[in-house]
Amino acid sequence: MRRKLTILFAPTDGVGHVNACIGIGEVLRDRGHRIVFAVCDIWKNMLIKYGFEEEIIRVAESDNDVDPGTYWATLFSKGGMFGSKPPMEKMKNFNKLTANGLIKQIQASDRKIKDCVDRVKPDIIVIDGFVWMPSLMNSGIPWVWSVSTNLLSIDHAFDDEEIPPGGLGLPANGDKKLWKKLREEKNEALTQTLENFNNWLIDNNFPTLPTQKLITPSPYLNIYMVPEELDYTDITKFPSNWHRFDYFMRSGCGDIFEIPEKLRNRTGKLIYLSMGSMGGTDVDLMKRLVSILSKSQHRFIVSKGPLHERFELADNMWGEQTVPQIKVLKVVDLVITHGGNNTFTETFFFGKPMIVLPIFCDQFDNAQRLQEKELGLRIDPYECSETELLDGIDRLLNDKQLIKRLQRISKRIQKSKSISRVTELIEGLASK
């Protein structure tokens, strides 16, 4: 008889990280396991509907009523993550913003995290993030590192010279000497932050981290999500305790969506526009995209984001602050997205043509991988012309060979149900 496990999820507070963990948690819940989320108070009462328990381990430095997307978008806006800047500049801003911020959060909540472990008594811990959590990773309990972003983000943990440094949108067949130089530049930007963190670890009797690294891979199990067709195994290899999954998608089973009457009787293809929970906060960008797409012959469903009241949609559009994405993806003909890894992999699940308009970090990597595999388009949302974006839409919608390829990929993904293997791996880990 299968033993009921208690599995503790400890994701970074970002919407994408939590949503990926929800997808994994759902399949484990359906196997009869107890699922507990250790989260910041901005997620309070938001996970109970999935049948999960919540442990609040930290109080956000903001209004308690703010939603997670708005919370992080505000931080990213102040941290220089939006606008037309080079990927390296944004990557350095990201490292400064998130590394310092997350380390401070971990230091402040470490006692509560330890108390949470003592209270919950998990059999397995799943961590989705890029900063070492000492009271979890040194607990003696087997832990899983879930990489829910683009795989190139693993350079937060170790350097693989066979793949490009993450967050820069570099081609997989690029100059390795340049990669080395850029990787060193990225690492150097974290030197002082990590020196301070290691000093804190020493003061609190924890093992230190490798030089210039925020985390290490799990010695037990590491999982990541990318469709097989876009994986990086054509240029590198991973140890046997690394496992790929096509998606960590939430079921969306409680969501309801019908094409709005405003769009139902209009002509043109149906297109979904989402710049993510954080990208939607760049109101100037959203206004720019709305202006361009208003000139299209097609219809648009728009996820407007936290600042939805600050801009209006065009006549050929309908949208709300958030829309039930899983349901929307089923019915649209094309997706225009920032390229966050959840939306990216979910779009492949449904076999839809995609244009990625990357804003920061791993979104650049997803956009580049999509284009170099000839499965979609990468377009700069800040610098593109009206013609480039509008022609790109029609080009993909009329590319019958591409649509057939994407449908084959979708059929393979849905048939394989790769996420179900998570349960086997985690149950196997607990039985050792």
C-alpha positions, -999 to 999 in steps of 0.1 A, spaced: 0 0 0 13 34 -10 24 56 20 8 90 23 36 116 22 38 151 36 54 173 9 64 208 18 67 233 -11 89 264 -6 87 285 -37 101 320 -42 71 344 -38 70 352 -75 38 343 -94 55 320 -119 74 301 -92 42 295 -71 21 286 -101 46 260 -112 46 245 -77 8 244 -78 9 223 -110 33 198 -93 13 199 -61 -19 191 -79 -7 158 -93 8 148 -59 -24 158 -42 -43 136 -66 -21 107 -55 -34 112 -19 -4 131 -5 -6 160 19 6 192 3 18 222 24 30 255 10 55 277 30 48 312 16 48 349 23 16 364 36 8 379 2 -3 344 -7 -25 339 23 -58 321 16 -49 318 -21 -37 281 -21 -64 266 1 -88 262 -29 -64 237 -43 -67 215 -12 -33 226 0 -23 238 35 -6 271 40 23 280 64 30 317 65 67 321 71 72 358 62 53 391 62 59 412 31 71 448 35 40 462 18 3 466 22 -12 432 32 -40 437 6 -17 439 -24 -17 408 -47 15 389 -55 17 402 -90 15 438 -80 39 433 -52 67 420 -74 59 443 -103 63 473 -81 97 460 -70 108 453 -105 97 487 -118 117 504 -91 147 481 -98 151 491 -135 137 459 -150 114 476 -176 121 496 -206 145 493 -236 178 483 -219 204 457 -228 198 422 -214 230 424 -194 220 456 -177 187 441 -168 203 409 -156 226 429 -132 196 449 -120 178 416 -114 207 401 -95 210 432 -73 173 434 -67 164 398 -61 196 384 -46 198 411 -20 161 411 -14 157 373 -12 187 369 10 174 394 34 140 376 34 157 343 41 178 357 69 147 373 85 125 342 82 150 314 88 137 308 123 101 306 111 112 282 83 129 259 109 98 261 131 76 253 100 97 222 93 95 210 129 57 215 129 49 201 94 74 172 96 77 168 58 89 137 41 101 157 11 108 193 5 104 210 -29 122 243 -35 116 265 -65 140 295 -64 176 306 -68 187 314 -33 200 289 -7 175 283 21 197 269 48 171 256 73 155 235 45 185 223 26 204 214 58 175 198 75 185 162 66 152 159 47 155 149 10 148 180 -11 140 186 -47 152 216 -67 126 227 -92 138 250 -120 106 264 -133 123 291 -153 143 286 -186 170 260 -180 198 284 -186 190 299 -152 209 271 -136 240 293 -138 228 306 -105 240 272 -91 269 262 -114 286 271 -146 281 248 -176 305 260 -203 285 241 -230 255 263 -227 251 301 -228 249 321 -196 213 327 -186 191 357 -189 208 373 -219 190 357 -249 222 343 -265 221 317 -293 229 281 -285 256 280 -312 273 312 -301 309 320 -292 320 302 -261 348 327 -254 322 354 -253 300 333 -231 329 329 -206 334 366 -205 298 374 -200 294 347 -174 323 362 -154 307 396 -157 274 383 -143 292 364 -115 313 394 -106 282 415 -100 272 391 -71 306 389 -54 299 413 -25 264 401 -19 275 365 -17 304 373 5 280 389 30 256 359 27 284 334 34 295 354 64 259 352 77 259 314 70 291 310 90 278 330 119 247 308 120 267 275 118 256 267 82 279 254 54 289 281 30 281 283 -7 305 280 -36 321 313 -47 297 335 -68 268 311 -65 234 316 -49 224 280 -46 236 245 -54 218 217 -72 201 191 -50 220 159 -43 187 141 -44 166 152 -73 165 182 -98 136 188 -121 131 214 -149 104 222 -175 109 226 -212 93 208 -241 116 181 -255 119 199 -288 135 229 -271 157 212 -245 194 219 -244 205 183 -245 216 188 -280 246 208 -266 250 195 -230 244 166 -207 231 165 -171 237 140 -143 212 111 -137 194 130 -110 182 157 -134 148 151 -151 130 171 -177 92 177 -179 72 193 -207 53 214 -183 43 220 -147 9 233 -157 -20 239 -133 -52 221 -142 -74 252 -143 -103 228 -137 -122 254 -116 -120 281 -143 -148 290 -167 -143 309 -199 -165 318 -229 -154 340 -258 -169 374 -249 -199 385 -270 -179 416 -280 -155 394 -299 -177 365 -308 -193 380 -339 -162 399 -352 -141 385 -381 -104 377 -378 -84 351 -359 -85 351 -320 -52 361 -304 -42 361 -267 -20 389 -254 -3 385 -220 28 402 -208 27 384 -175 18 395 -140 48 419 -139 51 429 -175 15 442 -174 26 468 -149 46 485 -176 17 507 -186 36 526 -213 44 493 -229 9 480 -226 -4 512 -243 21 508 -270 11 472 -278 -26 481 -277 -20 509 -301 -2 487 -326 -26 457 -323 -56 480 -327 -46 482 -364 -48 445 -368 -77 427 -386 -77 401 -358 -94 399 -324 -76 400 -290 -81 387 -255 -59 407 -232 -47 399 -197 -43 435 -187 -24 430 -154 -24 447 -120 -27 482 -134 -56 474 -157 -75 506 -148 -47 528 -162 -52 520 -199 -81 512 -223 -84 485 -249 -92 490 -285 -125 480 -302 -110 447 -314 -101 437 -279 -116 424 -247 -97 419 -215 -96 420 -177 -70 422 -149 -66 385 -152 -81 359 -174 -83 321 -169 -52 315 -190 -55 277 -193 -91 280 -207 -81 309 -230 -52 290 -245 -75 263 -256 -96 285 -279 -72 311 -294 -53 308 -327 -21 325 -316 -4 338 -284 17 369 -279 35 367 -246 64 380 -226 79 345 -226 76 336 -189 82 298 -187 47 289 -175 29 306 -204 57 295 -227 53 258 -219 15 260 -216 13 274 -251 32 244 -265 9 221 -246 -20 235 -266 0 237 -299 -5 274 -306 19 296 -327 37 321 -305 54 355 -306 76 362 -276 81 398 -266 108 394 -239 111 420 -211 138 406 -188 158 376 -177 148 341 -188 122 356 -212 151 365 -235 163 329 -234 129 315 -242 124 339 -270 158 330 -285 153 293 -282 119 296 -298 133 314 -328 164 293 -333 143 262 -333 121 279 -359 90 274 -338 80 310 -334 92 346 -334 113 368 -311 104 405 -313 116 434 -292 84 449 -276 100 483 -270 117 488 -304 96 469 -329 78 487 -356 41 483 -362 48 465 -394 72 441 -378 47 430 -352 16 430 -374 34 412 -402 48 387 -377 13 378 -366 0 372 -401 32 353 -410 27 328 -382 -11 324 -387 -5 316 -424 24 292 -418 7 259 -423 38 238 -419 46 255 -385 10 249 -373 13 212 -382 46 209 -363 31 226 -333 1 204 -334 23 173 -335 43 186 -305 11 193 -286 -2 158 -293 31 143 -281 30 164 -249 -6 156 -241 -1 119 -247 31 116 -227 16 133 -196 52 138 -184 42 156 -152 28 123 -138 64 111 -135 69 137 -108 49 115 -84 71 84 -92 103 103 -86 92 119 -54 76 88 -40 108 69 -50 129 95 -32 108 91 0 112 53 -1 150 53 -1 
